[in-house]
């Protein structure tokens, strides 16, 4: 995780930051995986395909944006004030 953060531009990364990022990404991956499994089952398949993962990601991400869009806009407005 620290390698990912450093690749993104961080100079130093604490162990706690790496662990927090790992937990968040693991939760996101679990949500996408569950959705992909549902899609494959709905299609009558036991095998998860790449398209299932992509569709699950898109639908999960879209839902997240809809749920959090007001918060994101508010945060942008607050950051412009300061």
N, C-alpha and C positions, 0 to 999 in steps of 0.2 A: 504494500500500500504506500509506503514512503517513497518508493521508486515512482509510482504514478503521480504522487503529489509533487515530487521534485521535477518530473518531466513536464508537469503543468506550470512550473515556475517557482515553486517554493524553495527557499534556500535551506531551511532547516525544518524538520518534521518531528514532532514528539511521538512517542510510542502511543500515547492516548489518542492523538489525532489519527494515527494509522488504524488503531483498533476501532475508533468510531466510524471511520470511512468504511472499513471492512464490514461492520455490522449493518450499516445503511445499504451498501451494495448487495449484501447477502439477502436482506429483506426484499429489495427490489427484484433480485433474481428469483427468489421464491415466489413472489407474486406473478411474475411473468411466466414462470414454469407451471404454476397451477392453472393459469389461464390457457397456456398452450396445451396442457393435458386435456382440459375441457374441450378445446377446439378439436383435437385429434379424436377424442371419444365421440363427439358430436358427428364427426365425419365417418365414424365406424372403424377407426384405426386404433391400434395399440402403439404404433410407432409415431413418435413426435418428429415432425419434419421441420426443416428450416423455416418454411412458410408459416407454420404454427407459431414459432417463436417470434417471427417478425410481426405477424398480425397481433399476437398477444402484447408485444411491446408497444405497438402503435395504439392499440385500444387502451392499454393501461396508462400510457403517457398522456393520451388525449383526456382521459378521465381526470388525471392528476392536474392537468392544466385547467380544466373546467372548475375543479374544486378549489384550486389555489389561485386562480387568476385575480380575484379581488385582492387577495393578500399581496400578490406580486405588484400589482398596480399601486397599492397603498405604500408598499416599501419603496418603490421607485419615486413616488411623490415626496415621501419623507426624506429620502436621500438628496433630492434636489433642493429641499429647504435648507439643509445643513450643508 
